[in-house]
Amino acid sequence: MQGKGVIKFFAILLAIVCLYQLSFTWVTRKVESDAKEYAKGDTEKEKAYLDSISSQPVYPLLKHTFQYCKERELALGLDLKGGMNVTMQISLGDLIKSLSDNNQDPAFKQALSQAEIDSHTSPENYITLFMNEYKKIAPDGKLAPIFATKENQEHIKFNSSNSEVESYLKDQANTAITQTYNILTTRIDKFGVTAPNIQLQEGTNRILVELPGVTEKDRVRKLLQGSAKLEFYETGENAEVAPLLTNINSLLAAKTKAHGKDTAATADSATAKKDTAAKGSSLLSKVEKSKTKDTTALGKTQAIAQNPLFAVLAPSIYQGQNGQAQYGPGPVVGRAAQKDTAKIDAYFNLPEVKALIPQNLKFLWSVKPIEKSKVFELYAIKLSGAANGPVLTGDVITDANADVNQAQGGFEVTMDMSSEGATKWREITAAAAGNPNDQNDNRSIAIVLDDNVVSAPRVNGEIAGGRSSISGNFTQEETKDLANILKAGRLPAPARIVAEDVVGASLGVEAIHDGLMSCIIGLIVVLVFMVAYYNRAGTVAVVAVFINVFFLMGVLTNIGAVLTLPGVAGIVLILGVSVDANVLIYERVREEMALGKSLRLSIEDGFKHALSSILDSNISTFITGLILFIFGTGPVQGFATTLMIGIVTSLFCSLLISRLIFEWMLGKGWDIKFSNPWSSHTFKGANYAFVKNRFRFYAFSGIFILAGIISMFTRGFSYGVDFRGGRTYVVRFDKETDVESVRSALTTTFGEGKTILKTYVDNKNQVGITTDYMIDDNSTSGDGKVETVLRSSLTKVNPHFQIVSQQKVGPTIANSIKTSAIWTVIFAILVISVYILIRFRRWQFSLGAMIATAHDALLVLSFFSLFYGLLPFSLDIDQNFIAAILTVIGYSINDTVVVFDRIREFLDQNKGKNEDQQVVINRAINSTLSRTIITALTVVFVLVVLFIFGGDVIRGFSFALLIGVCFGTYSSICVATPVIVDFGKKHLK
């Protein structure tokens, strides 16, 4: 074997990297376990412990902080960890109305209404739907007069064409989506969620938000759906506000002492007296004195008691040229770690502290931390007018853009205001600029979004005309973000929750338990089978599988992949798939040994001759995983990621690690056996008439598919909530509850035909409830109303219950998911067919693959239509089912390619001979029968384990995979190959 040294080096390097990456997860789990033990069930105490240790070194030797380790641990999806997954959709209809200044043109209003209806069933962009409807209603109508408002005059003229209006609307829609994304990101960052995920769904007006560990559903809904509040405020100067902070600090110190909590006072009363005498001293003098203070634990405790506020809020002070402390210029009065901001806010909200703060002053935090830190700045904000509010609101801004400062270089933001806003802005900036001859007299204007300071630029002079530029040490991305935020008041395009998924923490723990059980048992089953069937060679496969799982988990952690429940299913599936390559190699080695070759030469030729089939089969499966990853979302993407990485790592382990082990064993002179007595002659000499009986197989498949199609049109399918739209709740009672009683109670409140119930195999106390009651209600209170009605109804049946998970999918997104799923399956079939055509260079092979994969998909669909409601578990058609279908297609091709490869080999050997083509093909099928059946069996074994032990949540998914693999194995032998025979005739020679 050539390159053994390189392979060993790479394997060792990969092992070290994977071990290092997985170590972060072990470290964080240890810290979190310590936190739970310390808190003893108090979640707030546990969170406070983790916050306090976030910046502390916890990693042995390398001294990485807990936060550093947390960011690099193996991330768990919401279905394993619990939390909330929300899909937000930007209301482009409201955006168009706003841009038209709520124009009342009848054709315009009718087109908007119809576009809203069309959006529920069409995958087209909303702007396109609106334009199409307007053209139908008013073929000669002009949209320019509707949108040529005073605010839009720079973009739309009175004589602009409809195509120009359409381009403008699409541009504004993209801006509104980006702006909403930035606002949501800011709000989520302030919400305090660990490792949140927010992403734009490309090509749509939707934003996906994942919030692990969140339980406050109503608070999240309110937070995400609230309108953006953009305001401009005058600011106070740090030097002016510092004495106030000193007084607040002294007040808090006195209050601490009065409550008997001043531990420093009990330890050293003399020091306490000195502190009392120092109450009136300035902040600067306190800072000077702090330089010489005791740094022991007692000294720190004493310092915290004497300076409660300044222990968590670092004043904005710097060292001047004379070496003395001086107040920092501008409105920033202090800086604090993120974990301390809530404590500081609590101090400011104390009644006695509020009494000290002037009514026209408040403190607000920066929207983002200081670069590469978790430290936020605190601003002094002045309130104006009788209402004590901002000097200006964001609705006066007509436009804002990221630009380049031509005079000074760097990036800046330009913003334009309405005429009313421009007049007011001139007055505000003139007051802030102060004395034009005194640079120190210039003040800042704070730009505030949702009560967080985005920026506080210093005003250099009066700004007339309504156009301003904001410059500073900005990056290009920061100027884009700021420009989008400034448009928040101008483009009121509300974001609505169109889909959400809430998983309780208890359900997540159960999912992890079920997933681990299925992984462990699946691993044991595969390993026992391989050793039992392939003897000592099977132990090599065992070692390769263990190494593969280790590499797979390490790579998943390294790339920051999120492990979901379908991802766990993917790992279990990989356990079966990873030995497929070993099976192909071992079967080929057995054939070479049967030809009388030596053990060493048989192993060498076995690896060499099996390589083509292994690569072709795994590449085709990888393609389906890639398609799943591109078109799937959430857990489906997690499954696809696991599948693709698992294929790569299993190839590395099967082809290279296994080969190294064999080389080592041969070097030791070991007698390597590739079978046991009972398995040595399995399928040897098989001569089944597959080609001759192909019409029987056609008939069986045709009848089954025909019955399935009839069932699809008559019975239909049991659609999951993500395909039909609606809300799904998983309710757990304290004891087994009569399902019919639940159905009756819900029918009374939700209405006849509005509710579907399902029971669970593993937990008889659990009921799944799906309803489309009030699903079109997009108000912020709609979800709460439905849950209130649900709880009221269930209480009448059994008041002791909990909702362990819930999911909502609006009609629009449900239709989009369904359409996308159909096209994804079709696309996968076509792509794989093209790959087969390129690889085998015969269109008959490509046609056989296409028919076989379509055949497998139809068989599985037929089964799910014919038998749903008849089996004691869910046969729902949902996104997980589509993932299963695509995996089945990939696996079917995996088997098909192995057969095709042998057919091509036999046909090439038969060139120049007159042996009947059908006989040659039939012999090729029989020669691969052992590897086809054995590879299928290994996967079937792990899928049976997944079906039994994986839990109710993925039982339908695992069942779809199980029957799909059986159908795929059948089609590889009995459908794909006969198609080659019937369409190839003599053209294959």
N, C-alpha and C positions, 0 to 999 in steps of 0.2 A: 504493500500500500504506500503510494507516494504522498509526501507532504505530511507525514505523521507528526513531525515536530511542530509544524504550523497549526495543525488541528488541536494538538494538546495545548499549545500556548493560548489559542483562541478560547478553548473550552475552559481553561483555568481562569483566564481573564474575565470571561462571561460569568463564571461562577462567583468570582470575587465581587463583581459589579452587582450581581443579583443579591448576594448575601448582604452587601452594604445597603442596597435599596430596601430590602425587607427588614433590616435592622431598625429603620426608623419606625416601622409599625410596631415592632416589639417594644421599643423604648416608650412610645406614646401610650401603648396599652398599659405598660407598667405604671406610668405617671397617673393615668386616668383611674387605674385600680387603686392607687394610693389616695387619690382624691375622693373616691367613693367610700373608702374605709374611713377617711378623716371626717367626711360629711355625715356619715351614718344615716343616709336617706334624705337629708336636707339638700334639695337641688340648688337652692340659692348659695348655700355654703360651699357646695361642690364647685359651682361656677366661679365663685370668688377665689377658691383655692387655685383653680386652673388659670384664672386671670393673673393672679399674683405671681405664678411661676412661669408665665408665658415667655418672659425675657430672661429666665434663669437657665444656666447650662444644666442639661439633664443627660446628655449623651456621654457615655464613658470615653475617656481619653481625648476624643476630638472636641468635647465641650460644646456641642451644638445646643442651642436653646430649645425649649419645648416648642415654641412657635415654628422654628426652623424645621424641627422633626415633624410637626403636625402637617406642615405644608407638603411633606414628601412621603407621608404614610400611604398605605393602600387605601384609596378612597372607596367608601361603600355607597351604593345607590340608595335612594329613598326607600325602596322596597325592602332593603336589608337594615337600614339605620332608622327608618321612620322620618317623617317630615312632610313637606308640602311641595308639590310640583304644580306650577301655574303657567298656563299659556294666555298671554295678553294679546288682544287684537285691537289695533288702532282704528278708530271710527273714521274712515275716510269720507263717509257721507257727511258727517259733521264738519270735517275740514273743508269740503267743497262748499257747503253752505256758508261757512265763515268767510272764505275767500271771495264769495259773491256778495258779501254784506247782506246775507239772508234775502237774496233776490226772490221776488214772488212770481216770476214768470211761470205761467201754467205748464208749458212744455218742459221747462227746466225742473220744476218740482215733480212732474210725472216721471221724468227720466230718472231722477234720484230714487223715487219710490220703487220703480221697477228694477233698477240696478240692485237695490237692497234685497229684493225678492230673488233675483237671479243669482246673487252671491251665495245663496244657500245651496244651490245645486251646481253651479259652474265653477271650474277651477281657474277661470280667467281673472286677471287683475281687476280690482274694483273700478279703477279709472277707465279701463277699456270697456267694461260693461256699461258704465255711465255714458260714454261717448257713443257706443253702439245704439243704446236705447234712444239717445237724443236724436241721432240720425234717422231712426225709424219714425219717431214722433214728429220731428220737424226737419224733413229732408233738406230744405233750403235755409234752415235756421242758422243764425250766427251767434256763437257763444261769447265773442269778444265784448259786446256791449254789456253783458252780464258780469264779466270779470274785470272790466276796465275801470275799477274803482280808483279813488284817489290814492289809496295805499299801494295798489298794484301798478301804478302808472309807469314805473320804470321797467316793468316786465311785459305788460299787456297793453297794447294800444287799441283804440276803438276799431281800427280796421284790421286787426290781427286775424289770421286764418284759424279755423277750428283745430288744425294740426298743431299750430303754435300754442293754442290754449291747452291742448292735450299734453304737450311737452312740459308746459309750465305746471300743470296740475300734477303730473308725475314727479317732477322735480320737487315740488312742495310736499308731496306725499312722502318721498324719500327723506326729506329734511325733517318732517314731523315724526317719522319712525325713528330716525337717528336721535332726534331731540328727546323723544320719550324714553329711548334706551338709556341715554345719559342720565335723565332724571330718575328712572327706576334704579339704575346702578347706584346713584347717590343715596337714595332712600334705603336701599338694601344694605349698603355699607354702614349706614347709621343704625340699622335695626339690630346689629350685633350678632348676626348669624355666623357660625363657624363654617368656612369653606362654601359660601354660596356660589351658585353658577347662574349667570344670566347671558343669554345669547340670542342674537337676531337669527330668525329663520329665513335664510336667503330666498329671495324671490317672492316673499309674502309680506303682509303687513302685521306679522305676529312676532312676539318676543317670548322666549321660554325662560322661566324663572324657577330655579330649584333651590329650596331652602331646607337643608338637612336639620333634623332635630326640632323643627318648629311645631308648636302645638296650639298657638293662639291664632286660629283660623280667621276669626272676625277681624282681629287687629291687622293681619296680613292683607286681607281683602281691602280694608279701608286704606291702608298704607299704599297699596299698589294702584288703586282706582281713584285716589284723590286727585283733584286738579292741581296743576303746578302753580305755585304762588311765587311770582318774581317781583321783587321790590328793591327800591333804592333808598339808602339811609345816609344821613350825615353821621359822622363818627366823632368820638371823643379822642383826645390825645392821651397817650400813656402817662405822661408826666402829671396830667390833671387828675387822672383816675387813681394813680398809685396810692395817694393818701387814703382814699376810700377803701382800697383793698387791705391796707394796713389796719384800719379800724375794724374791718370785718374779721380779720385774722385775730386781733386782740379780743373781740367779742366772743369768738368761738373758743379761744383759749380760756377765757374767764368762765364760759359756760361748761367747758370740759371739767375745769377744776371744781366748779360748784356742784357738779354731779358726782364728785368723788372719784373721777376716772383719771386723775392726773397722777400716774404712777411715779412720775419723776418727783412730784412734790413730796410723796411719802418717803422717797429714797433720799432726798436732799432738800430740806425745807429752805435752806439758805439760798439755793439756786432759784427756788420758786419765788422767793421774795424779790430777788433781783429782776426776775421776769415781770413781776407786777409793777415794779418801778419803771420798767422799760416800755410800758404800754404806749406811752405817748411818743416814743422814738419813731423816726422815719423808717421807711422801707429800706432806703439806702444804708442806713446805719445798721439795720438788722442783717443785711447781706454782708456788710463788712465784718460784723461780729461772728457770723456763721463760719467764716474762713478758719477761725481758731477753735471751733467747738470740738468737743469730744466725739470721736467716731466709734466708740464702743457701743455695744448693744444697749447699755443703760443710757449712754449719751444720746443715741438715736431716739429711744423712747421718750426721753426728756424733751428733745427737740420737737418731736411730733406733738407732744402735749402743749408746748409753748407756742407752736406755730402750726395749728391744724390745717389752715388753708395753704400756707406756703410749703408745707410738707408734700403736697400733691400738685400744686400749681407753681411752676418756676416763673418768677417775675421777668418781664422783658427788660433786662438790664445788661449793659456791656461795660467793659473796662475802657475808660477814656485814655487819652494820651498822657495824662498826669498820673495814671495808675489807679485813679479813683473810680468807683462804680458810678455809672450814669444811666439815666432812663433812656430806653430805646425810643427813637422817634416813631411817630405813626400811631395807629389805633390798636395795635396788638399789645395787650396788657400782660399776657402770660402764655405759657405753654404747658401742656400736660399730656401724659400717656393716655391712650384711649381707655384703658381700664379704670382710670381715675376721673374721667369726664363726668360720669354719672354722680360720683360722690361730690364733686364741685358744684354741679347743678343742684344737688340736694342741699348743700350749704346755702346757696343763693336763694333757695325757696323757703328757708326757715323764716317764720314771721318776724323775728327780731332782726334778722339780716335784711329782709325786705324793707323794714322801716328805715334802715340806714341808706339804702340805695335811692337816689332821686327818682321821681316818677318819670322824668324824661330821659332815663338811661337804662339800658339793658345790656346783657352780655350774650354774645352768640359765638359758637365754635366755627372754625373753618370747615368747609365741606370735605376737604381732603387732608390727610396728614402731610407733614413735611416730608419731602422726598426721601425714600428709602428708610422710613421710620414709621412708628405707630404713635407719633406725637402730633397733637392738634394744637392750633393757635386759638387763643381766646381774644375776641374783639370787643371794644367798647363802642356801643351803638347808641346814637342820640335819636330820641323820638321827637316828632314834630307835630305841630298843630294841636287843636283842642282834643283830637282823638288819640293823641300820642301814637302816631303811626309813621309810615314812611313819607319821604318827601315826594316820591313818585312811584307809580306802579308800572309793571312791565307791559301793560296793554298799550302804552304809547309808542312802543318800538315797532316800526314798520319793517325793518330789515336789519340783518347783521351778517357780517362775512369775515372769514379769516383772510388776512392779507399780509403782504410783506411791506415793512417800513422802508420806503425808498430812500429816505434821507439818512437814517441811522443804521439801516440793516436790521436783521432779525424779523420776528413775526409780531403782528398786531391784529387787533379786532376792530373793525369799523362798524358803527351802528347808526341807523337813521331813525328819526322820531317823527311822529305826526306833528302838524303845525301847533296844536295845543301843547303837546309834550315839549316841543322845541322852545316855546316861550318860557315854560316853567323851568326847563333844563338850564336856560341861560341865567335865570335868577339863582338857581341852586349852585351852579359852577362859579358864578361871580362871588357868591358868599364864601364858598370853599376855598377859592383862590386867595382871598384875603388881600394883603398888600403885595402888589406885583413886584415891588422892589425888595421884598423880604422873603427869601426862599423858605425860611423856617416857618413862615406864617401860612404856608399852603397846607390844606387839610385833604383828607381822603373822602371819597364817596364809596360806600360799601354796596356791592351788588349781592343781594341775598335771595337765595332760592330755598323755599320751604324751611325758613328759619336757620339756614346755614350760609355762611359767607363764602361766596364763590371767588370773589376778588375784591380788593379795596384799593383801586388806583388813586394816586395822589393827583389832585387837580392843579395844573400849572397856570391856568388862566381861564377867563370867561369863555364859554363855548356858545357861539350863536349859530343859527341856521339849522340846528337839529342834527348835524352830523358830527360824531365824535370818534376818536380813535383811542383805544386802550392798549398801551404798550407795556412791556416789562420783560422779564427773563422767561419768555414763553417758548415752549417747543411748538412745532407745527400742529401736533395733535391737540395740545392744550388750547390753541387758538380756535381750532375747529369745535372743540367741546364747548368753549365759552360762547362762541357765536351761536351754536345750537341752543344753549341755555337761554341766551338773550331773546331768542325767538319764542320762548315758552309762552309769553303773554300774547303774542301775535297770532299764533297758530293753535287755537283751542281744538285739538283733535283728541278727545278723551279715549283712554285705553280701557277696554272692558275685559273681564275674565271670561274667556270662551271655553276654557277647559281647565280642570284642576284635579289633582290627585293627592289625597291626604292619607298617609299611612301612619298608624299609631306605633309607638315604640315597641309595644308588646308583640305586635304582629311581626315587626322587623326581627326581634329576637327569635321568634318561632321560625321565621324564614331562614335565618342563619343556621339554626339547629338542624332544620330539615335539609338545607343545602350541604352542610358538613356531613351529615349522616349519609346522604346519597353519594357524595364524593368518596367517602371512606369505603362504603360497601361496594360501590362501583369499581373502585381500585382493586379491592380484594378479589372480586369476581373475575375481573380481567386477568389478574396475575395468576390466580389459581388455574384458570382455563389454559393460559399460555404454557405454564409449567406442565400441566397434565397432558396437553396435546403435543408440545414440542420438546419435552424432556429438558436436557441441560441448556439447549439453545433458548428455551422459553425463559430461563432465568436471566439471560442476557436482555431479552425484551423487558423483563421486570425491572432491571436496573435502568434501562433506557427510559421507561415510563416514569420512574421516580425522578430521574434527572430532568425529564421533560416538564413535569409538574413544577419542579423547583424553578427552572428557567422561565416557564410561563408566568408564574406569580411574580418573579423578579422583574421581568420585562413589563408586565402590566403596571407594576408600581413605578418603574422608571419613567414610563411615558405619561404618567398621571392619569391612566385610564380609570374609569369608575366601574367597580364591580357591582353588577345588578343580579337579581335573582335569575333572569334568563342567562346572564353571564356565568353564573354557577352551573346552570344547565349546560352551557357551552363547555365548561371545564370537564364535566362528567362525559359529555359527548367526545371531547378530545381524548379522554382515556381510552375510548374504543377506537377512535380514528388513528391514534398514535401507534397502535400495534398493527394497523393495516399494512404499513410499509414493511414491518417485520414479517408479517404473514406472506406478502408477495416475495420477499427475499428468501424466506425459509422454504416455501414451496418450490421456488426455482432451484435452490440448493439441492433439495431432494431429487428433483428431476436430473440435475447434473450428476449426482451420486449414482442414480439408477443407470446412467450411461457408463459407469465404471471409472469415473474420474476420482482422483485422490481427494481427501477431505479439504486440504488447503486450496486446491484448484477449484473444487466445487463451490467453496465459499466465495472465492474470487470471482468466478463466472456467475454465481448466483446474484451477487451484488451488481455486477456489470449488466447482466441481461434484464434484471428487474428494474433498473434505473428509469428506463423510458416510460414504463407503465406507472411507476411511482410518481414521477414528475407530472405526467399528463393528468393523472387522476387528482393529484393535490392542487395543481394549478387551476383546474376547472372548479374545484370546491372553493379555492381561494377567491376566484372571480365572483362566485355567488355571495361570499362574505363581504367582498368589496361593494357590491351592489346594495346589499343590506345596509352597510355602513353609510353609503351616500344618501340613500332614500329613507332610511329608518330614522327614528327619533328615540331618545331616552333609553329605556331598557333594551329595545331592539338593537340600537347602536352598541350597547354594552355587550350583547350576545355576539354581534358581528366582529367587534374588536377582539374578543376572546377567541373566537373561531379562527380569525386570520392569524393572530399571533401564535395560537396553538398549532396551526398547520406548519408554520415556519419552524418553530422549536421542535416539533415532532419529526420533521424532515432532518433537521440537524442531528437529533439524537439517534434516529433510526439508521441513517445512512453513514454517519461519521462516528458517533460515540459507540454504536453497536459494533462497527467495523474495528475500532480500536480495541474493544474488549475481546473480540474474536482473535485479533492478531496477538494480543497478550496471552490468551489461553493456548493458542497454537504454539507460541514461543515456550510455554511451560510444558508442552507435550501432553496436554489434556486430551482425553477422548471426548469429543463434542458430538452428542447425539441430537438429531433433529426430529425424533419421534419416539414414542413409546410403542410397545408391541401392539397395543390395541389401535393406535392411530397411524401406524406405518403404511397401511394399505387402504386408507380411507379414500374413496372415489378413484382408486387406481383402476385403470382399464374401463372407466365409465364410458358407456356408448349409448346414451339416451337419444332418441330421435327427435330432437328439438326442432330441427328445420322441417322435417316431414309433418310434424303435428302443429305447425305454426297456425294453421287456420282454426284449430280448436282454441288456441290462445287468443286469436283475434276475436273469436265468437264470445269467449268468456269476458274479455275486456269490454267488447262492444255492448254486451247485454248489461254488464254492471254499470258502465258509463251512461247508457240509455236510461236505465232505471234511475240513476242519480240525476240526470237532467230533468226527467219527469218530476222527480221529487223536488228539485230546485224550483221548478215553476209552480208546483202545487203546495208543498210543505214549506219551501224556502229554507232558510238557515236560522239558527239561533245566533243572532248578531250580538257581539259584545257592545258595551256602551260606546266605545270609540268608533264603531261603525254605524250605529243607529242614532246616536245622540241621546242625551239624558243624564240622569244621575244614578250612581250605584253606591250603595252603602253595605258594608259588611258589619252585621250586628251580632254581638255575642251576649247571650242571656246567661244567667247564673245556673240554669238547669235546662234540660231538654224541653222545648216549647212546641206546641202544636202549630205546624206551618199553616194549616187551614185557618186557624184563628187569626194568625198574623195577616194572611191574605184578606180575610173578611174585614178586619179593622182598617187596613190600608185602602181597600176598595171603597169603603164608606167615605174616607177623607180625600183620596186622590182621584176617585172616579173609576168607573168600569173600564177595563182594558188599559189602564194607565200603569199597571204594576206587574213585574215579573219577579217571581221568587225562585231561589234555588237553595238546596240544602248541601251540606258538605259531608264527605265521606269520613274525614278524620275527626271532625268535631260536630257532634249532633246538636250542640247548644248554639251553633252558629247558623245564621241565615243571610243569604245574599239578596238584596232588594234593589231592583232596577226600575226606575220610573222616569217618564218624560213630563211629569207634572211641573208646570211653570218653567219649562226649559227655555222658552223664548223671553223670559224676564231677565233683562241684562242690567237691572238696577243693582246698586251696591248692596241692597238689603234682600235681594231675591233669594240667595242661597240660605240666608238665615231664616227666612220665612218658611222655606221648604223643610229645613231641618227641624224647626219648631213644630210644624204639623206632623212630621214623622215621629218625633219623640212623644208628642201627645197621643198619637194613635198606638204606639208600641206600649206606652205606660198602661193602657187599658188591658193589654194582654198579659204583660209581665213587667212591672216597674223596675226590675233589677236587670239592667242591660247596659252595655257600652257600645258606642260606634267605634270600631277598631280601625276602619279605613273608609274613605269615601272618594268618589271620583265623579267629575262632571265633564261632559263633552257637549259643546253647543252644536246645533244642526249644521252650521256652516263648516266647522272644522271636521265634523264627522264625515261629511260628504267629501271633503278634500282628502282625508285619510283613505277613504274607500277608493276614490279615483286613483290616487297615488299608488295604492297597493296593487290594483289591477295592472297598471302600466309597469310597475316594478317587476311583477312576475313575467309579463310578456317580454320586457326588455332583457331579463335574465336568460330566458329561453333562447332569444335571438343571439345574444352575446356568446353564450356557450356553443351554439350551433356554428357561429362564425369561427370560434376557436378550433372546434373539431375539424372544420373545413380546412383551415390553415395548417393544422397539425397533420391531418391524414391525406390531404390533397385529393380527396374523392368526395363528390357532392352526396353520394349515397350514404356515406358515413355521417355526414352532417345532417342529412334528412332523417336518418335513423335516430340520431341523438335528439333532434327537435321533436319528433313524434313521441319518442319514449318519455322525454321530460314533460311534454304537454299531457301525455297519457297518465303519468304519475300524479300530476297536479289535479287532473279531472277525477282520478280514482279516489284521492283523499277528499276532495270536495264532495264527491258523491257519497262517500261513507259518512261524512259529517252531516249531510242533509238527510240521508236515509235513517240514521240511527240516533240523532239528537232527541233527547227526551226518553229514549228507551234504555240508555245506559245510566248507571248510578253516579255519573260525574259529568261535569260541564263539557259540552262540545261547541263552545262559542267560537264564532269567526271574529277574530280581532287582530290587532297588530302582531301579537305573539304568534298567532296562527300563520300569518303571512311569513313571519320569520321561519317558522317550521316548514312551510311549503318550499321556500327558497333553499333551505338546508337540505330538504329531501331531493330537490332538483340537483343540487350540487353533489350529494352523495350518490344519487342514481347515476350521474355522469361518471363519478368516481369508479363505480363498478363497470359501467358500460365501456369506459376507456380501456380497462384491463382486458375485457373481451375483445374489443376492437383491435387492440395492439397485437393480441395473439392471432386474430384473423388475418391481419396484414402480414404478420410474420409467416404464417402458413401459406398464404396466397403467393408471397414472394418466393417461398421455397418450391411452390408448385409450378412456377413459370417454366414453360417449355414442355411440361407434362400434360397429358390429356385427362387427368383425373377430374371427375365431375366436381364442379365448383361447390355445389350444395354439400357434397360429402366432405370436402376440405373444410368448409365453414362449420359444419356440424362437429367435425373432429376437433377443431379449434375451440369451440364452445365447451366440449367435454373435457379438454385438457386444462381449461381454466376453472373447472367446476369446483375443485377443492378450495382454491383461493377465493373464489366468489362467495361460496357458502361460509367459509371460515371468517372472512372479513365481515360479512353480514352478521354472523353470530356474535362476534365480539361487540359490535355496536348494539345489537338487539339486547344482549345481556345488560349492558350499562343503562340502556333506555328503560328496560323493565325495572331496574333498580331505581332509576329516577322517577318512574311512574308510581312505584309503590312508596318510596321514602321521600320523594321531593316535596310532598305537601299538596294541598288542594289548589294553591295559587297557580302552579305550573303543571297540574295534572293533565289538563286538556292539551297544553303545548307539548308535553312529553309523549302523550298518546298520539298526537298528529305525527310526531317524529317517528314513533314506533311503527305505526302502520305504514307510514311513508317509506321507511327503510325496507320493510317487507315488500311493498309494491315496487320499490326501485330495484331491488334485487331480482324480482320476477321480471320486470320489464327489460332489464339488461340482457337477460338470457332469451326471453320469450317474445319480446316485441321489437326492440332495437335491431337485433340481428336479423330476424325474418324480414324486416323492412329492407335491409341491405340486399338480401337474397332476391326479393321480388322486384326491386327497382334496379338491381345491379345486372341481373342476367349474366351475360358473358363479358360485360364491360369492365369487370373488376380485375380481370387477368392482366 
